[in-house]
Amino acid sequence: MPSPKRGYIAAALVLIGIGGFAYSVVLIGQVLIGAGFTLSALVVAALVYYGDAERHTLTRATIAVTVVYGVFTGQLPVAVIAACVVYLSAWLTGPDSPVNSPDTEIFPVTQTTTDESEYTD
């Protein structure tokens, strides 16, 4: 069972998607753009709720949202290029990088314990 924090974040993303759709339909009059935004928000909400916040999950979520949004807005070639840029930047900054760069952390982990030994004077 996912943690309640994930549930709250996913619920907020669903509400953002619904609000974006309502804004797009009522104020702008663009149903397709609103549907694309809503679908993207729902995909991210599902990935947040069921997935981890690890590098591969976040990269896949970004690529999926970019392509889905590009399909709904009629900008698929640009969305595919943007998805390729996301993939290449994740690859170049990852642990299997060909340029021997250090692994970056998307959500840094802070150490809560001290490095002191129990037997210090």
N, C-alpha and C positions, 0 to 999 in steps of 0.2 A: 504494500500500500504506500503510495507516495506521501511525502510529508505534507502537513497542512500549509506550509509556506508555499510549496509548489502549487497547491490548489488555489491559494489566494492570487498568486501571480497569473495562473492560467485564467482564472475568473476575470481578473482585470484586463487581460488581453482580449478575452471574448467581448467584454463590454466596450473596449476601445474599437474593436472591429465592428460591432453593431452601431456605435456612435459614428464611426467613419462612414458606414453605409448610409445612415440616416442623413448625415451632412451632405454626402455626395448626391443623394436623390432629391432631398428637399431644397437645398440651397443652390446647388450647381446644376442639377438635372442630368447628371451623367451616371446612369445605372451601371454600366460596365466597369467604370473606374471604381465605383463603390463596391461592386461585387468582388473585384480583384483585391481591393484592400481588405475586405472582410475575410475572404478566403485565405489571404496571406496571414492575417492575424490569427485565424483559427488553426492554421498549420503550425505557427509558432507556439500557440497555446498548447496544442497536442504534444509537440516536442518537449516543451518545458514540463508538462505534467508527467509524461511517460519516460522521458529521456534523462540523461545526465547533463551536467554543465561541463562536459569535457570538450576538448578541442574538436574532435571529429564530429560530434553531434552539432555543435554550434556552426561549424563550417557547412555541414549538410543543410542545416536549417536556413542559413543565409542564402545558399545557392537555390534551394527550393523556393523560398519566398521571392527571390529576384526573378526567377523564371516564371513563376505563377503570375506575379504582378506584370511582367512583360507580356504574357499571353493576353491578359485581360485589358491592358492599355494599348495593345497594338504596337508595342515596341520590343518585339521578341529578339530581333538581331542585337539590339543594344543590351538587352537583358542577358543574352547568352555571353556577350563579351564581358559584362560585369561579373557574371558567374565564373567565367574563366579567370578573371583577375582575382576574385576571392579565393578560388582554388589554388592558383599559383602563389599568392601571397601567404596562404596557410602552409603550403608545401615548402616555400623558401624559408619560412621562419620556424618550421617544425624540427623535430629531432632527426628526420631523415633528409635534411637539406643537403644539396650538393655543395653548398658554399661553407659548410662547417660552422654555421651560425648557432649560437646557443638557443635552446628551446625557450620560447616565450610562454608566459602564463597569461591566459585570458582573465581568469579570476585568481589572483595571487592568494596563496595560502600563508597565513601568518602563524608563526610558531608561538604557542601559548606557554610552553615550558621553558625553563632557563637551561643554559648549557653547563651550569655549574655542577660539579660532582658532589655527591653526598659526603665525601671524605675530605673536603677542603678545610684548611686550617683557619 
